[in-house]
Amino acid sequence: MYRFIVRVLFLMPAETAHYFALNCLRAALHFPFFYMLMRRLFFVYQPVEFLGIHFPNRVGLAAGFDKNAKYLKEFMALGFGSVEIGTVTPKPQPGNAKPRLFRLLKDEAIINRMGFNNDGVEVIATRLKNRPQGLVVGGNIGKNKVTPNEDAARDYEWCFEGLYDVVDYFVVNVSSPNTPNLRALQDKEPLMHILSLLVKKRLTYIEQGKLFKPILLKIAPDLTREQLNDVIAIVCESKIEGIVATNTTISRDNLLTDSATVNAIGAGGLSGKILFNHATEVLQYINQTSKSQIPLIGVGGVDSVEKAKQKMDAGATIIQLYTGLIYKGPALVKQIAGVKN
Ligand SMILES: Cc1cc2nc3c(=O)[nH]c(=O)nc-3n(C[C@H](O)[C@H](O)[C@H](O)COP(=O)(O)O)c2cc1C
């Protein structure tokens, strides 16, 4: 059934298909019976405690799929225990020119250069006030394209403030390849500055009686070992709680799709099958180097139970999906959620 749906969806441009599928699901879920049926079919309650949060299961939707927190109920119906919304920026922005999302069918991969298209923190925070119960929501935050890197920390703080009361955890995204220079924020000094600002802000919130919200850092798979060592040191020093490994890669190595097609697509982050080994190596390196002291969310190339297990063996507690969901469908969510510890 999913194969048939995919064939139809793949006849459309990728971004059109994305919203078409979500809106069809939304229309169907207007019928409470259909929602209950979907939950019955796809949801597995296999709870996991992570960073003091009760996750209904270990499968999360990776950032970028529901950037504006518009489809939380729909993803609950598909069986997800958590959704990472965003990347959210302080002001709304349209993102890069279309087309900006490309399928590489032979590789079961995607190249995207969306560029943080989103409704902005104010609108998204308002929307989240009515978020559904029973789903963990992470807030993935970034900076506006027009904000120079010297002022980036203020953008992250702005989003942190705006979302603090309406999300369960935060992810600081300094690893998207689609915002010029963003990944330079993974360097020691700017990164330490951003993270300590957020930790300080959180402390004042806790003193005011607000709940503790864990902060994680999302990193690129393209960091060298030396850079990863710095990241580990910064995570420990800044006293944030964890790492999301990894974002998309800028590498185009080992693709089955012919290079003329790949070159014609141009810049963007590559995700899917091809990313799996590299993203998992990064995860494992962090876990081993930190002696399993850093809580980890594993993302990148998961498209089977076997690969989810490998992420878990490499140190991940929560497993996120994006491209695997598109190519394999929601049955994958259920299969992974059912994996025992
Ligand atoms: C179209 C698209 C948009 C994305 N947007 C974001 C984003 O806004 N913020 C972010 O942190 N990651 C974003 N990602 C990266 C995913 O969250 C994930 O880290 C990456 O795709 C690797 O996982 P996958 O191989 O399962 O897709 C995006 C990925 C895709 C394919």
PDBQT file of the ligand as one rigid body, heavy atoms in Angstrom, charges set to zero:
ROOT
HETATM    1  C1  LIG A 401      14.233  18.452   3.677  1.00  0.00    +0.000 C 
HETATM    2  C2  LIG A 401      15.041  18.426   4.936  1.00  0.00    +0.000 A 
HETATM    3  C3  LIG A 401      14.992  19.515   5.780  1.00  0.00    +0.000 A 
HETATM    4  C4  LIG A 401      15.737  19.514   6.953  1.00  0.00    +0.000 A 
HETATM    5  N1  LIG A 401      15.669  20.588   7.784  1.00  0.00    +0.000 NA
HETATM    6  C5  LIG A 401      16.364  20.573   8.960  1.00  0.00    +0.000 A 
HETATM    7  C6  LIG A 401      16.269  21.659   9.852  1.00  0.00    +0.000 A 
HETATM    8  O1  LIG A 401      15.556  22.633   9.626  1.00  0.00    +0.000 OA
HETATM    9  N2  LIG A 401      16.993  21.605  11.002  1.00  0.00    +0.000 N 
HETATM   10  C7  LIG A 401      17.790  20.530  11.319  1.00  0.00    +0.000 A 
HETATM   11  O2  LIG A 401      18.415  20.517  12.377  1.00  0.00    +0.000 OA
HETATM   12  N3  LIG A 401      17.876  19.475  10.479  1.00  0.00    +0.000 NA
HETATM   13  C8  LIG A 401      17.188  19.480   9.324  1.00  0.00    +0.000 A 
HETATM   14  N4  LIG A 401      17.269  18.408   8.481  1.00  0.00    +0.000 N 
HETATM   15  C9  LIG A 401      18.168  17.270   8.832  1.00  0.00    +0.000 C 
HETATM   16  C10 LIG A 401      17.407  16.130   9.486  1.00  0.00    +0.000 C 
HETATM   17  O3  LIG A 401      16.841  16.527  10.706  1.00  0.00    +0.000 OA
HETATM   18  C11 LIG A 401      18.361  14.944   9.731  1.00  0.00    +0.000 C 
HETATM   19  O4  LIG A 401      19.356  15.341  10.645  1.00  0.00    +0.000 OA
HETATM   20  C12 LIG A 401      19.026  14.449   8.446  1.00  0.00    +0.000 C 
HETATM   21  O5  LIG A 401      18.118  14.470   7.375  1.00  0.00    +0.000 OA
HETATM   22  C13 LIG A 401      19.594  13.047   8.586  1.00  0.00    +0.000 C 
HETATM   23  O6  LIG A 401      18.583  12.112   8.866  1.00  0.00    +0.000 OA
HETATM   24  P1  LIG A 401      17.903  11.169   7.734  1.00  0.00    +0.000 P 
HETATM   25  O7  LIG A 401      19.033  10.511   6.987  1.00  0.00    +0.000 OA
HETATM   26  O8  LIG A 401      17.041  10.225   8.492  1.00  0.00    +0.000 OA
HETATM   27  O9  LIG A 401      17.121  12.065   6.858  1.00  0.00    +0.000 OA
HETATM   28  C14 LIG A 401      16.538  18.394   7.297  1.00  0.00    +0.000 A 
HETATM   29  C15 LIG A 401      16.552  17.286   6.441  1.00  0.00    +0.000 A 
HETATM   30  C16 LIG A 401      15.815  17.287   5.273  1.00  0.00    +0.000 A 
HETATM   31  C17 LIG A 401      15.871  16.083   4.372  1.00  0.00    +0.000 C 
ENDROOT
TORSDOF 0
